[in-house]
Every structure is written in structure tokens, then in C-alpha cells.
Amino acid sequence: MTRQSVEALLQGLAFAIPGALAAWWHLGQARRREGRVAAGAFWGRSLYFHAVAFLAYVVALGGVVATLFSLIDAAFAADCPETIGRDLGFLVCTDADDALRAALNGLIVVLVAGTVWWWHLREGRRTVSP
């Protein structure tokens, strides 16, 4: 197995694992809320909170994937020779420190977007609960 194939496999898992966890969570939520009807609730407020929660959720998942990609880059940075690409005027390999900084940035995105997602989802559920 080559270095590129291992890296590609790990990058595929960086998408598959968060996606599978998200699907598992959504199925659990759908089963738990089956049959609930909120009669007479105004849908506009709930729609706003759920729309913002959805957007924050997408951003948080993107942050998780970006963090995992950055950690993969950091893990493979040690295998990268320093001289490749310098002759062409650009650096082909990712520096481990830059990759770890990018992973930290991804974690910050996950923390902020996750907080926005959780709060808006909670408020959206309050508007439809009797």
C-alpha cells in the first residue's frame, strides 16, 4: 500500500465516520419523535430556529472533516522530504505545525458552530413542544 493510498483511505474515513455518526443520531431523533404533533404552534419561529440549527450543523460537520483532514496532513508531514517542490517556487508538502494549527482552527469552528447548533435546536424544540 502506498503513502497516497493510505492518506486517501484516511481522508475517506474523515468523511465517512462523521457522516455515519450524524446519520445514526438523526435516526435516533426521528424514532424518538415519531407521532408527536404540536397543535396550534406557530411554525415561523420554529422554522427560524431549525433553519439556523441546520446551517450550524453543516458548518460543524465541515469543521470536523477539516480537523480530521488537518490531523491526517500532520501525521503524514514527517514523511515528506523538505526539498520537493522548492525548485518550482512552491512547497508541495504540508508543514506539521501548519497542519496542527489548521486542526486547532477546525476545532474552534466545531466548538462555535456546535454551540450555535445546540442552542438553536433546543429553542426550536421549545417552540413546538406543548
TAVENFEN-V256231 format. One record per pair of residues at least 12 apart in sequence whose ideal C-beta (glycine too) atoms are under 6 Angstrom apart, sorted by sequence separation. I is the first residue (numbers start at 1). GAP is how many residues later the second one is. D is the distance in whole Angstrom. If there is no record, write none. Layout:
# TAVENFEN-V256231
{{I:GAP:D} {I:GAP:D}}
This chain:
# TAVENFEN-V256231
{{80:13:3} {77:17:5} {77:19:4} {73:21:4} {74:22:5} {77:22:6} {74:25:4} {73:26:4} {74:26:5} {70:29:5} {70:32:4} {71:32:5} {70:33:4} {67:36:5} {70:36:6} {67:39:3} {66:40:4} {67:40:6} {18:43:6} {63:43:5} {18:46:5} {63:46:3} {64:46:6} {63:47:4} {15:50:6} {60:50:5} {63:50:6} {14:51:5} {60:53:4} {14:54:4} {59:54:4} {60:54:5} {14:55:6} {56:57:5} {60:57:6} {56:60:4} {57:60:5} {56:61:4} {10:62:5} {53:64:5} {53:67:4} {52:68:4} {53:68:4} {7:69:6} {49:71:5} {53:71:6} {49:74:5} {50:74:4} {49:75:3} {46:78:5} {46:81:4} {45:82:5} {46:82:5} {41:87:5} {38:90:4}}
